[in-house]
């Protein structure tokens, strides 16, 4: 009876809040419709300047190969390397392709191609990916030239390499980000709101009025958490539905497993939220501390940069990061179709951190009051 | 057996001693006032009594139950109205009342008789959100919420702070009716003029009880004769009075200065003449009887 009334009160307050219900709707929509495009790592529109000292049919063929790839904007074709550098200095060029004056002759003889690539790496990702695209364009050009040049003997020892991408065949970055964005949305929602809610009861003094009633504190806290869990599941469902309707991405694995991992993650964030609210006196403090941890969690979660490429000390930190486990599991299940047998270590990691957080939160809650 | 029994309670916040050996006892069915300025330790004492805070030393019992050991029993027997309005502003009047009734395991219908008189005044606004009520209405709602589970002891921490004079009078009349229904009350207030409305009072200053008794009893114990002196200009008059022979203490009291005197060394006529001679205009000196505030100033002075 008390539980029911406390829950009813929480829901009344949630729906009467001028911002919260709108947030619960806007959050998944924004996360699924805007961010998959915005946080895409695909590089397009690389500004290319070509220094063509050869001006032959072969050189213009190479330029055509590059521009037809769709990744490059041809800014200028000039003769003077200094002018190309100037353009790069003015930030109008991201990459310079230099074709030497004896390009067509060397190509005919089947010798090494004297082609130079310079890239602007102020934005490191754009630079290195741009260089990669450029190299592959040149290779493609070279491959196309081989049968025409009829110097088959020279290419005898060459290896044919072909790459195949599993689970995300076309390296569609959006597909890669959808489960990661769900991870971020759920963690933010369940991390911030319960903590802020409890702290605001502290700020307004209403928690004291509750504390002088015979109501059990555990029940009171539980009633703070349940509404946000329901909201989290609503957001998760909305995200999955939008991904399916708009992008035609379906979860490759079991949906039940996705919900199970989300429940595990909620345990962690709820524990963390409670812990933070125990040690904060006002909403500002709680907000800032939560924000700080969210930021750290997100940056070393493997969502944006692979954990495998981190230095050892950073890798060690990720083992204490609940988002690492949740993100890994969600991506594996959603994209690859992993089963619990494949991702049980992630479940274990989440449960271990979650139990620690909740235990600590409960112990510190008793101590502070 | 006393309803509230406090025995040498101490509480410190770091280096600040909020309560220092506070002892008092409240008899069944009385309105007991805790009178003292802001920061005297009133709220700390309330928080210990309503089981929100644990004392460092000493003990307190409410209806025989220890505030630390039997806090669960106490919580269902007491009502607490904190100094700051702390009901849910985003719930309506009726929802707040329902909510707190349920938290105490009862219902509004069961206890309607208990709160009817007060609730009748705010019932027209039952669907209005608590945050949108006026100050006096909020206070009535808070009182209803504190009474909805039929407590036998009621703790009111500065219930009249920030409430206009008419509402204050109303509020005290409500308290008398609650007392007549058999509820014991501990009320704190920084307003000395409310002290005389209580059955018994304790004056508290810097965490220590400096006097306890009935309002009349405390006033009767005032040790000096008291003159009310007015004149122009007021502030130099105060300074002049302080160095007059026979004047023990002098405080500004609104438009008048209250002057404690040694009757052997001065009289109203003598003081009047002295002041006029010193060049003060419109001088009026009259003998007055002490108020609780005069007693408080006297006791606070001794305490230092």
Interface residues (C-beta under 8 A of the other chain):
Chain A: X1 X2 X5 X6 X9 X12 X13 X16 X17 X204 X205 X206 X208 X209 X210 X211 X212 X213 X214 X215 X369
Chain B: X50 X51 X52 X72 X75 X76 X78 X80 X82 X84 X85 X86 X87 X88 X89 X90 X91 X95 X98 X99 X100 X102 X103 X104 X105 X145
